[in-house]
Amino acid sequence: MVTKVDDRLAVDFAHQRVIVEGQSVQLTPTETKLLYLLMRNAGHIVTTDFLLRRLWPRDEVFEDSLRVHVHRLRQKIEPVPAQPRYVNTERGVGYSSPPK
């Protein structure tokens, strides 16, 4: 099932891909989980600690790893990655995505 975010972006979580302006882009499993968690909590801030625990429940992973995955996800889905529309940084707290 494809979830339409807006006219530019749709997400197919089952197949770990996004459709950006009509083009299919493959996501890694971690990018897929990250996008799912942010979209599921759209309009709310998702803390860094929560994301780390959910993405890597059995591993000791640091915030830098999360930042790398956020950066890679933005490169794939954002029209201008330096000015994110879908994955916003909430400095000192975590990340958010716009309300549905």
C-alpha positions as a Markdown table, in Angstrom:
| # | Residue | x | y | z |
|---|---|---|---|---|
| 1 | Met | 0.0 | 0.0 | 0.0 |
| 2 | Val | 1.4 | 3.4 | -1.0 |
| 3 | Thr | 0.9 | 6.3 | 1.4 |
| 4 | Lys | 0.6 | 9.6 | -0.4 |
| 5 | Val | 2.3 | 12.4 | 1.6 |
| 6 | Asp | 1.6 | 15.2 | -1.0 |
| 7 | Asp | 1.7 | 15.7 | -4.7 |
| 8 | Arg | 5.5 | 15.3 | -4.7 |
| 9 | Leu | 6.1 | 12.3 | -2.3 |
| 10 | Ala | 4.5 | 8.9 | -1.7 |
| 11 | Val | 5.8 | 6.1 | 0.5 |
| 12 | Asp | 5.6 | 2.4 | 0.0 |
| 13 | Phe | 6.7 | 1.0 | 3.4 |
| 14 | Ala | 6.1 | -2.6 | 2.4 |
| 15 | His | 8.6 | -2.4 | -0.4 |
| 16 | Gln | 11.0 | 0.1 | 1.4 |
| 17 | Arg | 10.7 | 2.7 | -1.3 |
| 18 | Val | 9.5 | 6.2 | -1.9 |
| 19 | Ile | 8.1 | 7.8 | -5.0 |
| 20 | Val | 9.6 | 11.2 | -5.4 |
| 21 | Glu | 8.1 | 13.2 | -8.3 |
| 22 | Gly | 7.1 | 10.0 | -10.0 |
| 23 | Gln | 10.5 | 8.3 | -9.6 |
| 24 | Ser | 10.9 | 5.2 | -7.4 |
| 25 | Val | 13.8 | 5.6 | -4.9 |
| 26 | Gln | 14.9 | 2.6 | -2.8 |
| 27 | Leu | 15.3 | 3.1 | 1.0 |
| 28 | Thr | 17.4 | 1.1 | 3.4 |
| 29 | Pro | 15.6 | -0.7 | 6.2 |
| 30 | Thr | 16.8 | 1.9 | 8.7 |
| 31 | Glu | 15.6 | 4.8 | 6.5 |
| 32 | Thr | 12.3 | 3.1 | 6.1 |
| 33 | Lys | 11.8 | 2.7 | 9.9 |
| 34 | Leu | 13.0 | 6.2 | 10.5 |
| 35 | Leu | 10.5 | 7.7 | 8.0 |
| 36 | Tyr | 7.7 | 5.5 | 9.4 |
| 37 | Leu | 8.3 | 6.7 | 12.9 |
| 38 | Leu | 8.4 | 10.3 | 11.9 |
| 39 | Met | 5.3 | 10.0 | 9.7 |
| 40 | Arg | 3.4 | 8.1 | 12.4 |
| 41 | Asn | 4.1 | 11.0 | 14.8 |
| 42 | Ala | 3.5 | 13.7 | 12.2 |
| 43 | Gly | 3.1 | 17.1 | 13.8 |
| 44 | His | 5.0 | 16.0 | 17.0 |
| 45 | Ile | 8.6 | 16.1 | 18.0 |
| 46 | Val | 10.2 | 12.6 | 18.2 |
| 47 | Thr | 13.1 | 12.6 | 20.5 |
| 48 | Thr | 16.5 | 11.4 | 19.6 |
| 49 | Asp | 16.5 | 8.9 | 22.5 |
| 50 | Phe | 13.2 | 7.4 | 21.3 |
| 51 | Leu | 14.5 | 7.1 | 17.7 |
| 52 | Leu | 17.7 | 5.5 | 18.9 |
| 53 | Arg | 15.9 | 3.0 | 21.0 |
| 54 | Arg | 13.4 | 2.1 | 18.3 |
| 55 | Leu | 15.9 | 1.9 | 15.4 |
| 56 | Trp | 18.6 | 0.0 | 17.2 |
| 57 | Pro | 17.0 | -1.7 | 20.3 |
| 58 | Arg | 19.8 | -4.1 | 21.0 |
| 59 | Asp | 22.8 | -2.0 | 20.0 |
| 60 | Glu | 24.6 | 0.9 | 21.7 |
| 61 | Val | 24.3 | 3.5 | 18.9 |
| 62 | Phe | 25.1 | 7.1 | 19.2 |
| 63 | Glu | 23.4 | 10.2 | 17.9 |
| 64 | Asp | 26.0 | 10.6 | 15.1 |
| 65 | Ser | 24.7 | 7.4 | 13.5 |
| 66 | Leu | 21.1 | 8.8 | 13.6 |
| 67 | Arg | 22.3 | 12.0 | 12.0 |
| 68 | Val | 23.9 | 10.1 | 9.1 |
| 69 | His | 20.7 | 8.2 | 8.4 |
| 70 | Val | 18.7 | 11.4 | 8.6 |
| 71 | His | 21.1 | 13.0 | 6.2 |
| 72 | Arg | 20.9 | 10.1 | 3.7 |
| 73 | Leu | 17.1 | 10.0 | 3.9 |
| 74 | Arg | 16.9 | 13.8 | 3.2 |
| 75 | Gln | 19.1 | 13.3 | 0.2 |
| 76 | Lys | 16.6 | 10.9 | -1.2 |
| 77 | Ile | 13.3 | 12.6 | -0.4 |
| 78 | Glu | 13.8 | 16.3 | 0.1 |
| 79 | Pro | 13.6 | 18.8 | -2.8 |
| 80 | Val | 16.3 | 20.8 | -1.2 |
| 81 | Pro | 18.0 | 18.7 | 1.5 |
| 82 | Ala | 19.6 | 21.7 | 3.2 |
| 83 | Gln | 16.0 | 23.2 | 3.7 |
| 84 | Pro | 14.0 | 20.1 | 4.7 |
| 85 | Arg | 10.3 | 19.9 | 4.3 |
| 86 | Tyr | 9.7 | 16.3 | 5.4 |
| 87 | Val | 12.3 | 15.6 | 8.1 |
| 88 | Asn | 12.9 | 18.6 | 10.3 |
| 89 | Thr | 15.5 | 19.0 | 13.0 |
| 90 | Glu | 14.3 | 20.1 | 16.4 |
| 91 | Arg | 17.6 | 21.3 | 17.7 |
| 92 | Gly | 18.6 | 19.7 | 21.0 |
| 93 | Val | 15.5 | 17.5 | 21.1 |
| 94 | Gly | 15.0 | 15.3 | 18.0 |
| 95 | Tyr | 13.2 | 15.4 | 14.7 |
| 96 | Ser | 9.7 | 16.0 | 13.4 |
| 97 | Ser | 7.6 | 15.8 | 10.2 |
| 98 | Pro | 4.8 | 18.2 | 9.3 |
| 99 | Pro | 1.3 | 17.4 | 10.4 |
| 100 | Lys | -0.8 | 15.3 | 8.0 |
